[in-house]
Amino acid sequence: VAVPPPFFRLAAALVDVSGADFGRDAHNIDSVPSLLEGGIGTTDYDENGDDQAMPACLLLLLGFFCVFPWLFGVCYVHSRSGTARMAGIVSTFLVIIGFGILVLVYVNGSRSA
């Protein structure tokens, strides 16, 4: 009897077949959950957008040192991740406030000159 390589044994161990009723098709490969249906290695991480939270928060933090990152932070306003969306909203708010202050300083500076 040939022993399968370790990768295939690991992949077979990761297949969740609990509650599955394969019945007579127990040896039919089509009855095993596929990778695309969430059988092996899928998580909610891909669907909820949490991979966008770190860059959005970094842009928000960098914006306190230089205003330009806040302009790019605006791109995260419609993110699937709640954290990234909140960082995008705060970045948008800070860009608007910063632009308003810049205009006020420019207008007041030109009047006094």
Secondary structure as GFF3:
##gff-version 3
##sequence-region A 1 113
A	DSSP	alpha_helix	6	14	.	.	.	ID=ss1
A	DSSP	three_ten_helix	23	27	.	.	.	ID=ss2
A	DSSP	three_ten_helix	29	31	.	.	.	ID=ss3
A	DSSP	three_ten_helix	35	37	.	.	.	ID=ss4
A	DSSP	alpha_helix	45	48	.	.	.	ID=ss5
A	DSSP	three_ten_helix	50	52	.	.	.	ID=ss6
A	DSSP	alpha_helix	53	62	.	.	.	ID=ss7
A	DSSP	alpha_helix	68	73	.	.	.	ID=ss8
A	DSSP	three_ten_helix	74	76	.	.	.	ID=ss9
A	DSSP	alpha_helix	82	112	.	.	.	ID=ss10
###
